[in-house]
Amino acid sequence: MWKCIGGIVLVGYLLFAAAWVVNSGVVRTNPDRLELLHVACDPTRELWADINAKFLALHLADTGQEVAIRMSHGGSSSQARAVVDNLAADFTSLALYGDTDMIRKAGLMDEHWLDRHPNHSLPYVSTIVLVVRQGNPKGIRDWADLARDDVQIITPNPKTSGNGKWSFLALYGSVTQAGGTTEEAEEFIRSVYRRVPVLDASARAATTTFAQKNLGDVHITWENEAHLEVQEAKGKLEIVTPSRSILAEPHIAFVDATVQKKGSRAVVEAYVKFLYTPEAQATMAKYHFRPTHPEVARATASQFPPMPLFTVRDLAPSWDEVQRRFFAEGAMFDRAFTCGVAR
């Protein structure tokens, strides 16, 4: 009996260890090596797995220091709150400024975090596009088509997801940046969210709902996520590039409170420096993130369709105002959503 129990315990331990390796993307061979925790938004899993492998090999060759990078992925706003609530992240790559700045407001990051790295801490940028079923059976060509009664929409929750916030802002700006009024934009937002049958917590969860559960006619999502789901669908999905969209700016930052406590700042700064190298920037383009390195951006420009991109600053003077106007309790999203979601 005890042999049986011992075998069960051993198997359980091995399964736990295997799951840890799969989730972290690293193998623990040296308990004395430095381990970093990178807290990221949801649809960047494939990107960071590739980037991390390249950086770790280069860092080991250059310095002889063995480092591990453990990843945590989830909805951007949820991830920011987790760091504020003592998830000891060394480094973050969240979906938008407001989420990263939440960590600064909690006293965990330097006041000037935005300007510590090139291009205002943006190694890449992105935008929001539409994904439809094969052959585009509903004839969806632009944002205005999402207000039609026969269209069902999949988009994640702006309260928890960076993709959800950027998609909301893209919808709103599609009206105001074409000359529409604030009132017309809010009515359009209301008409869209009436046609959302489920609000997933994160970008990747919304992808699963649309691409695997086959719910909805159109998916509002990151450009990189759109390419991934279309590729995995093997011809069953297509990308629709709208007439205009928003410039999505997912900032990077290191968390001062953690790196000071762990003594990991030198390695984290080396990691950040690597993100701006041509090699890392080309890897970002490979996964359909728009690189900010000028030469790499020019070399990969043909991968990204030309599309006018407005910025969040065209919609509100600051991220604090964005939060107050659109996402705070009782603000525009709450008003739109409580008007009735598709059932």
ROKOLLO-172803 format. One record per residue: x, y, z of N, C-alpha, C, O in turn. Coordinates in pm, whole numbers, plus 50000, padded with zeros to 5 digits. Layout:
XYZXYZXYZXYZ/...
//
This chain:
500824987950000500005000050000500865012650000500615021949923/501895012850090502755024650099503535026749970503785038049928/503915015349905504605016849777503695023449676504115031849596/502395019449681501435025249588501285040349614501295048349520/501145043949743501005058049778502245065949738502165077049685/503425059649765504665066249727504745068449578505225078849532/504255058549500504255060149355503345071249310503665078749218/502175072249377501235082949343501835096549372501715105749292/502505097649489503135110249525504215113949424504315125549383/505025104049384506085106649287505505111149154505995120749094/504455104249108503825108048982503255122048991503405130048899/502595125149105502045138449124503115149049120502925159549060/504245146249184505345155949183505865158049042506125169349002/506005147248966506515148448830505555156148742505975164248659/504245153848760503265161248683503305176148717503205184748629/503455179148849503565193048890504775199648828504695210848777/505915192648831507145198248775507005200548625507465210648572/506375190948557506195192448413505305204248380505575211848287/504215205948460503335217348438504055230348462503845240048390/504925230748563505675243048592506565246748475506655258448438/507225236648418508105239248304507325244548186507745254148121/506145238348156505345242648043504875257048062504915265047968/504425260248185503895273648209504975284248211504715295648172/506165280748256507205290948271508085292248149508675302848125/508185281648072509055282047956510525280347990511385282747905/510845276448115512235274548154512365261348228511375255948278/513565256048234513855243748305514815246748418515865252748395/514485242848540515315245848656516415235348668516155224148711/517615239048631518745230048644519735234948749520555227148798/519665247648784520585253448880519815262148978519375273048942/519625257549102518815265149197519415278649234518725287049292/520695280949202521355293549238521235304149130521635315549152/520695300749015520625310648909519515320848937518585318249013/519635332348874518675343048893517425340248811517505336848693/516275341748873515015339648804514235352848800514025359148904/513825356948681513025368948662511565365148639511275354848579/510675373548688509245371848659508815383148566508895394948601/508365379448448507875388848347506365387648343505825377248304/505675398248383504215398448384503735405448258504035417148235/502975398148176502645402948041501155402248015500415395148083/500705409847915499325408847871499145395947791500125389547751/497905392247768497585378547726498075374347588498585363247576/497945382547483498205377247348499665378247303499935379247184/500595377947399502015379147363502815366547397504045366947400/502125355647422502795343447468503865338747370505005336047409/503495337847243504405332547142505585342047121506725337547106/505315355047122506375364847105507425363447214508615362147185/506995363547341507975363547450508685350147464509835349847507/508045339247428508745326347430509955326747337511025321747372/509795332547220510875333547122511925343747167513125340847166/511475355747207512395366147252513225361347371514445363047373/512565355247469513275350847589514355340647558515455341247612/514035331147471515025320847436516265327347373517385323547404/516045337047285517175343747221518005351747322519235351147321/517315359147410518045367147509518835358347605520005361147632/518225347947656518895339547756520145332947699521165332147767/520075328347575521245322347512522355332647493523515329747518/521985344647449522975355247428523585359847560524795361847569/522745361447662523245366047792524185355747853525215359447910/523865343047841524735332647895526075332547822527125331147884/526045334047690527275334147611528135346347643529365345447646/527495357847665528225370247689528775371447830529865376847850/528035366347928528385368848069528685356348148529295357048255/528255344848099528395332548176527355331248286527375321448360/526455340848297525425340548402524185333248352523665336348245/523735323648429522525316248393521315323248454521265325648575/520355326548369519145333648411517935325948359517985319948252/516875326148435515605320448392514565331548388514595340648471/513635330648293512535340248285511225332548295510905324348209/510495335248400509185329248419508145339148372508205350948406/507175334348294506155343148236504825341648310504445330748353/504135352948324502745352948371501935360648269502215372348242/500915354248210500075360648109498645361648159498165352948232/497975372248119496575374048155496055387048102496765394348032/494795390148134494235403048096495065414248155495445413648272/495345424548076496305434748115495945441748245496795443148333/494705446148260494305453148382494365443848502494755448048611/493975431348482494055421548590495505419148630495805417648749/496395418748534497825416748561498395428548641499175426548734/498015440648602498485452448675498025452048820498805455048911/496775448348841496275447648979496995436949058497215438549178/497355425948993498085415249061499455420149108499885416849219/500135428049025501435433549065501255443149182502035442749278/500255451649175499965460749286499675452949414500025457349524/499035441349398498695433049513499785422949548499505412249601/501045426549516502235419149563502675407549476503435399049525/502255406649350502895397349258504245403449223504315414149162/505325396649260506665402749256507265402449116508205394949090/506725410549028507225411348890508525419248885508635429848948/509505414148810510695421948777510415431348661510955442348653/509565426748570509395433348441507945431748397507325421348421/507405442148334506035441248282505985445548136506735454348093/505105439248062504785443547925503265442947913502705433247862/502625453347960501165453847964500615461247843501365467147766/499315460747828498715464947702498625479947683498565484747570/498615487647794498435501947776498985509647895499185504248004/499215522247871499865530947969499155530648104499815529448208/497845531648103497115532348229497345520548319497385522148441/497505508548262497765496748344499165497248406499335494448525/500165500948326501515501848379501615512948483502275511448585/500965523948455501045535248548500315532348679500595538748780/499395522848678498755518548802499805513448902499695515549022/500825506648849501905501348933502745512848988503175512549103/502975522948905503695534948951502915542049061503495546349160/501615543249043500785550149142500785542649276500565548749381/501045529649273501115521749396502465523249466502685517149570/503375531249408504675533649469505715523149439506745522549506/505475514649337506385503549307507345506649194508275498949168/507135517849125507965521349011508365536049016507685544249078/509475539148952509965552848945508945561848875508255557548782/508855574348920507925584048863508145586048713507205589048640/509385584348668509735587348529509935574648447510765574348355/509185564048479509385551248413509185552048261509845544848186/508295560848216507955561348074509145565247988509245560847873/510045573448041511145578647961512475571847991513535577047955/512435560348057513695553248086514225545447967515405542047963/513355542547871513745534147757513375541147627512525550047626/513985537147516513735543947388512265544147348511485535447385/511925554447271510595555747213509505554847321508485548247303/509755561747433508795561747545508435547547589507275544347612/509465539247599509305525447648508375517147559507585509047608/508475519347428507675511747332508595504847231508925510747129/509015492447257509805485347156508975481547033509515479346925/507655480747051506765478146939505435484946966505135488747080/504635486646861503275491646873502365482046796502835472546733/501075484646801500135475946731498885483746697498865496046708/497835476846655496545483146627495455472546642495725461146678/494235476646615493065467946629492425465846492492205475346417/492145453046461491535449446332490345440146358489995437246473/489745435546250488565426846258488895413146197489625412346098/488345402746255488465389246200487055384046174486175385446258/486855378146055485525373246015485635358645970486735353245954/484485352445950484445338645902484855337845754484825347845683/485225326045711485675323745572484645329045472483455326245482/485155336945376484275342645274483525354945319482775360845242/483715359045446483065370845502481565370745472481065379745404/480835360545522479425358845485478525370645523477495372645460/478895378245625478075389845664478505402645593477925413245616/479515401845507479945413545430480435424945517480115436545491/481205421845618481705431945711482955438445650483955431645627/482895451545626484005458645562484615469345651485785472745636/483825474745744484325485745825483555486145957482635478245979/483965495446044483385496246178481865497746175481175491646256/481345505746083479905508446082479065495846067477925495346112/479635485546002478895473045982478615465846114477735457346121/479365469346220479185462446347477905466646418477505460346517/477255477046371476005481646432474775474846370473655477246414/474985466446270473855459946205473215449346295473895442946375/471905447646280471185438346366471575423846343471405415546433/472105420546224472405406446194473845402646228474285391646192/474575411346297475985408846327476165406546477475705414446559/476825395546511477165392446651478675394246669479455389546586/479075400946777480455405646794481105399146915480485397447020/482365395446898483185390447009484285400447038485055404146950/484355404847163485405413947209485545412147359484535409647426/486745413147415486895410947559486455422847643486175433647592/486405420547773485895430347868486905441647890488035439047932/486535454147864487455465347889487845467048035488845473648065/487075461348126487395462748268488605454348308489275457448406/488885443848231489985434748266491035433348158492165429248186/490695436648035491555433647920492025446147849491235455247821/493325446647819493855457447737493265457147597492945467647541/493125445147540492485443647410491065449447416490615456047323/490375446847528489025452147543489005467347542488135473347479/489955473547613490025488247615490365493847478489705502947429/491415488247415491805493447283490685491747181490475500447097/489975480547188488865478247094487745488447117487195493847021/487425491047243486425501247276486845514847220486045521747157/488095518647241488585531547194488625532147041488385542746983/488935520946976488905520546830487485522746779487275530046682/486505516346844485105518146807484685532746823484065538646734/485015538446937484635552346965485305561846865484645570546808/486605560046844487335568846753486935567146608487105576346528/486415555346572485985553446434484865563146398484665566346281/484135567846498483065577546476483595591846487483405599946396/484265594946598484695608846620485765613146521485785624846480/486645603946481487715607746389487245608446244487985612646155/485995604346222485385606046089484435617946088483675619745993/484455626046195483635637946200482365636646282481585646146290/482145624846344480945622946424481045629546560482135632946605/479905631446624479865637846754480085627646865480025615546842/480335632646985480465623947102479185616047124479235604247158/478035622347104476755615547123476575604347020476085593547053/476975607046897476885596646794477835585146824477495573546800/479005588246876479965577846911479425569147025479575556947022/478805575447124478255567547234477095558747188476965547347233/476275563747101475185555547048475715543746968475175532746976/476795546046892477415535046818477985524646914477795512646894/478675529147018479205520047119478065511647179478205499547196/476955518247210475825511147270475285500547174474965489447216/475195503947046474665494346948475595482346932475125471146910/476905484546943477865473546930477765464147051477665452047033/477775469547171477795460947290476465453747313476415444147390/475385458247248474135450647249474315437447176473545427947198/475305436747089475495425147002476675416447047477175408246970/477115418347171478205410347227477615399847320477095403347426/477675387047283477025376747365477785373147492477195368447589/479095375447493479905372147610481115381247612481725383847508/481475386147731482665394447747483725386147819483675384647941/484665380947744485745373247805486695382347881486725394447856/487465376647974488345384648060489625388947991490275398348038/490005382347882491285385347819491205383447668490245377747616/492235388247599492285387247453492305372747407491555369047316/493145364547468493265350547424491975342847452491605334047374/491285345947561490015339347589488975342947482488195334447441/488985355547437488065359747331488395352747200487505349147124/489675350747173490085343347054489535329147058489035324146957/489625322647173489095309147189487595308947164487075300047097/486885318747218485435319547199485085320647052484155313947005/485805328946978485485331246838486005320046748485255314646666/487275316546763487915307446668487655292746698487555284746605/487545289146824487375275046860485935271446897485455260646862/485255280546966483855277947001482885282546892481685279946899/483435289446791482655293746674481465302446711480385301346653/481665311146809480615320446849480905334146789482025339046799/479915340246727480065353746674480385354046525480835344246467/480135365746465480405367946323481695375746301482305374646195/482105383546400483295391846386483985392946521483335393846625/485305392746517486125393646638486945406546628487685408446532/486825415246729487625427446735488865424446818488755421046936/490055425646757491245420646828492515427646782492525435146684/493585424946857494915429646819495275424546679494835413846637/496065432346608496555428246476497345415246483497155406346400/498235414046582499035401846593498175389746626498395378946573/497195391646714496305380546752495455376246633495165364346617/495045385846551494275382646431495065373546338494535363746286/496335376846317497165368546229497335354446286497315344646212/497505353546417497685340446480496425331946465496515320146429/495265337646492494055329546485493705325746341493185314946317/493995334546247493755331246107494685320046062494275310745992/495955320946104496915310446070496485297046127496535286846058/496075296946252495685284246316494365278946263494115266846272/493515287546208492215283246156492305276646020491345270545973/493475277845954493735271045826492655273945722492075264845663/492405286845700491485290845594490065293445636489255297945555/489715290745762488335292445807488035306545856486875309945881/489085314945869488915328645915489685338145823490625334045756/489275350945821489935361045740490065373945820489265376645909/491075382045786491245395145848490605405845760490755405745638/489885414945824489355426845758490075438945817490005441345938/490745446445733491435458645777490475470445764490075473845652/490095476645874489135487745866489765500145802490975500645780/488935510045773489405522145705490325530445793491185537645741/490175529545923491055536046018490985528146148490025520846172/492025529746232491995523246363492875531046458493355541946425/493085525646575493825532646678495255527446687495495515546666/496185536146719497565532146746497625526846889497515534446984/497815513846903497875507547035499325507747083500245503947011/499525512447207500865514647260501075506447388500765511247498/501585494147376501815485647493503235487847550504205482447497/503315495547655504605499447712505255487947790504595478847839/506585488747799507345479747885507865487748006507975500048000/508175480748113508735487448232509305476948325508845465548327/510315480848404510715472048513510185477648643509995489748657/509955468848739509345472548866510455474948968511085465449015/510685487549000511815491349085511825484049219512865479549264/510645482949281510585476749414511105462449410511775458049503/510805455149303511235441149292512705440049257513435432449320/513145447549156514525445849111515515450649217516625445349227/515125460549297516005464949405516095454349514517175451749568/514975448249546514955437949649515725425549606516445419649687/515595421649480516235409449430517645411749377518405402149359/518015424249351519295426949289519345422849144520395418949093/518195423849076518095419048937518155430348834517965427848715/518405442648877518285453948785519245452748666518855455748553/520475448648688521455448048578520985438448470521105441448351/520455427048510519985417248411518735422448341518605420948220/517825428648415516615434048354516965445048254516365445748147/517925453548287518325464048193518975458048068518795463347959/519705447048084520255440247967519145434547880519215434847757/518115429347945516945423847876516255434947795515925432947678/516035446447858515405457647789516255462147670515735464447562/517555463247691518455467447582518345457847464518355462247348/518225444847492518105434947385516825437047305516805434747184/515745441347371514465443047302514525453147189513715452647096/515475462447195515605472747093516655469446987516915477546899/517245457546994518225453546893517515449346765516355445346769/518185450246651517555445846527517065431346532516025428146475/517815422546600517395408546608516055407246679515145400546630/515925413646796514665412746870513535419646794512405414746792/513835431046733512815438446659512305430446539511105430846509/513195423346472512765414846360511885403446410510945399346342/512175398346530511345387946589509945393446618508955386446598/509865405746666508555411846690507765412746560506575409546558/508405417046453507715417846324507265404046277506205402746216/508065393946305507705380146268506355376146328505595368846265/506065380946448504805377846516503765388846496502765389346568/503995397646399503045407946357502835418946461501765424946468/503855421446541503915433746620504735443846539505695440046473/504355456546543504995466646460506245472046530506135479046630/507435468846479508665473046546508865488146540508415494646446/509555493546640509805507946643511225511646603511525523446586/512105501846587513455504446535513315509346392512765502146309/513795521346358513515527146225513895518046109513115516546015/515075512046114515515503746002514675491145990514295487145880/514385484946102513565472746098512135476246056511505468645983/511635487546103510285491846064510195493745913509215489645851/511225499945854511225501845709511325488545636510645486345535/512155479745686512375466945619511145457845624510975449345537/510305459645726509145450845743507825457845713506755452345739/507885469845659506675477945638505655470845550504445472545570/506105462845455505165456145364504305445745436503285441545382/504705441545557503915431945632502655438145692501725430945730/502625451345701501555458045772500775466945675501355476045616/499485464345657498715472045559498655486745596498535490045714/498745495745497498635510045527497235513245578496235509545516/497185520145690495895523245752496085535545840496985535445924/495275546045825495395557445915495165553146060494195546346091/496075557246148495975553646289495855566346373496765574546373/494745567846442494625578846538495165574346673495335562346695/495435583446762496025579946891495015582547002493995589146982/495325577347118494445579547232494365594347266493375599047322/495415601847232495425616247259494465623847168494145635447193/494015617347061492965623246978491595621847042490645628547001/491485613247142490195610447204490035616947341488915620047382/491155618847410491115624747545492495630347576493485625547519/492595640247664493885646547690494865638047771496065640847769/494385627947841495275619847924494625606347949493435604547927/495455596747996494905583648029493995584348151493035576648161/494275593148243493375594848357491985599248308490965594748360/491975608048208490695612348153490025601148074488805599848076/490825592948004490265581247935489555572148035488425567748012/490225569448146489625560948248488335567248303487325560348317/488385580048334487215586748391486055587048293484905584448330/486355590048166485285592148069484685579148016483495578347989/485535568848003485075556747936484915544548027483985536748008/485815542648125485875529748193485615530048343485535519448405/485475541648403485175542448545483745537548571482955535848478/483435535348698482085531248733481075541648683481195553548712/480085536948608479055545848556479445553648433478645561648383/480655551448381481105558648261480545552148134479645543748142/481065556048018480435552347892480305537347871479265532747823/481335529547905481215515147886480085509447972479275501647923/480035513348097478955508348184477585512248131476655504248133/477465524448082476175528648027475795520447905474635516647888/476785517647819476515509747699476165495347733475235489547678/476925489647825476765475447855475465472747930474815462647906/475095481648020473865479348097472605481848016471495478948061/472775487247895471615489047809471135475747750470085475247686/471905465147773471455452147727472435445447635472725450347526/472975434247680473905426347601473135415547527472105410847575/473635411747410472975401247334472865388547416473795384847488/471755382147406471525369747480471495357847384471305346447427/
//
